[in-house]
Amino acid sequence: MLWYEHCLMFCQTIVNIFYLRPELNIDVMPPRKTRKKFKRRLKSKSITVKLTGQQMLSLNNYCKLHDTTPNKVIKARISPFTSVRFRQLSKDRFVLPNQLDLFG
């Protein structure tokens, strides 16, 4: 037997027990009421970027080619800089390659 035939037989058995044979007097518990989860509002800020016509055309072509939107492309490109890990870094960790190390 296939799996859906087993499911069908099980459902028919349940129907026979609960609906067609009331002499069994089996009480079914009502479903538990669950609370609606509180949805936290996200605070977001807007940013404006000016692009030339050629840059916008290139961005739109890229989005069509990769089946995405300009917002998703821009967010994906700036996500390394907006992540939590980047905010915790201090300025001391960014040492230029031509900077001398006098006291270290």
C-alpha positions as CSV (number, residue, x, y, z in Angstrom):
1,M,0.0,0.0,0.0
2,L,1.1,3.5,-0.6
3,W,1.4,6.1,2.1
4,Y,-1.7,8.0,1.1
5,E,-3.8,4.9,1.2
6,H,-2.7,4.3,4.8
7,C,-3.7,8.0,5.6
8,L,-7.1,7.5,3.9
9,M,-7.8,4.3,5.9
10,F,-6.7,6.1,9.1
11,C,-9.0,9.0,8.4
12,Q,-11.9,6.7,7.6
13,T,-11.3,4.9,10.9
14,I,-11.4,8.2,12.8
15,V,-14.7,9.1,11.1
16,N,-16.2,5.8,12.0
17,I,-15.2,6.1,15.7
18,F,-16.2,9.6,16.4
19,Y,-19.2,10.2,14.1
20,L,-20.8,7.0,13.1
21,R,-20.7,5.2,16.4
22,P,-21.9,7.6,19.1
23,E,-22.5,4.8,21.6
24,L,-18.7,4.8,22.3
25,N,-19.2,8.2,24.0
26,I,-15.7,9.5,23.4
27,D,-15.1,13.1,24.3
28,V,-12.9,15.1,22.0
29,M,-10.9,17.9,23.7
30,P,-11.5,21.3,22.0
31,P,-8.3,22.9,20.5
32,R,-6.2,25.1,22.8
33,K,-6.6,28.8,22.4
34,T,-3.3,30.3,21.6
35,R,-2.3,33.9,22.1
36,K,-1.5,36.0,19.1
37,K,2.2,36.8,19.0
38,F,3.1,40.4,19.4
39,K,4.8,41.7,16.3
40,R,7.6,44.2,17.0
41,R,7.7,47.1,14.7
42,L,11.0,47.6,12.9
43,K,12.4,51.1,13.0
44,S,13.9,51.9,9.7
45,K,15.6,55.0,8.3
46,S,15.6,56.0,4.7
47,I,18.6,57.0,2.5
48,T,18.7,58.7,-0.8
49,V,21.3,57.9,-3.5
50,K,21.7,59.9,-6.7
51,L,22.7,57.9,-9.8
52,T,23.3,59.0,-13.3
53,G,21.2,57.7,-16.1
54,Q,23.8,55.3,-17.2
55,Q,24.3,54.0,-13.7
56,M,20.6,53.4,-13.3
57,L,20.4,51.7,-16.6
58,S,23.3,49.4,-15.6
59,L,21.6,48.7,-12.2
60,N,18.3,47.8,-13.9
61,N,20.1,45.5,-16.4
62,Y,21.9,43.7,-13.6
63,C,18.6,43.3,-11.7
64,K,16.8,41.9,-14.8
65,L,19.7,39.5,-15.4
66,H,19.8,38.2,-11.9
67,D,16.0,38.4,-11.3
68,T,16.1,40.7,-8.3
69,T,15.3,44.3,-7.4
70,P,17.6,47.4,-7.0
71,N,16.8,47.6,-3.3
72,K,17.9,44.0,-2.7
73,V,21.1,44.5,-4.7
74,I,22.0,47.7,-2.7
75,K,21.1,46.1,0.6
76,A,23.2,43.0,-0.2
77,R,26.2,45.1,-1.0
78,I,26.1,47.3,2.1
79,S,25.1,44.5,4.5
80,P,28.8,43.8,5.6
81,F,29.0,47.4,6.8
82,T,25.7,47.4,8.6
83,S,26.0,44.1,10.5
84,V,26.4,44.0,14.2
85,R,30.0,42.8,14.0
86,F,31.1,45.9,12.1
87,R,29.5,48.3,14.7
88,Q,31.6,46.8,17.5
89,L,34.9,47.4,15.9
90,S,36.9,50.4,17.0
91,K,39.0,52.8,15.0
92,D,42.3,51.3,16.4
93,R,41.8,48.1,14.5
94,F,42.0,49.8,11.1
95,V,45.7,50.3,10.6
96,L,46.9,51.5,7.2
97,P,49.6,49.4,5.5
98,N,52.0,52.3,5.2
99,Q,51.7,53.3,8.9
100,L,54.7,52.8,11.2
101,D,54.4,50.6,14.3
102,L,56.4,52.6,16.8
103,F,55.1,51.4,20.2
104,G,53.7,48.0,19.4
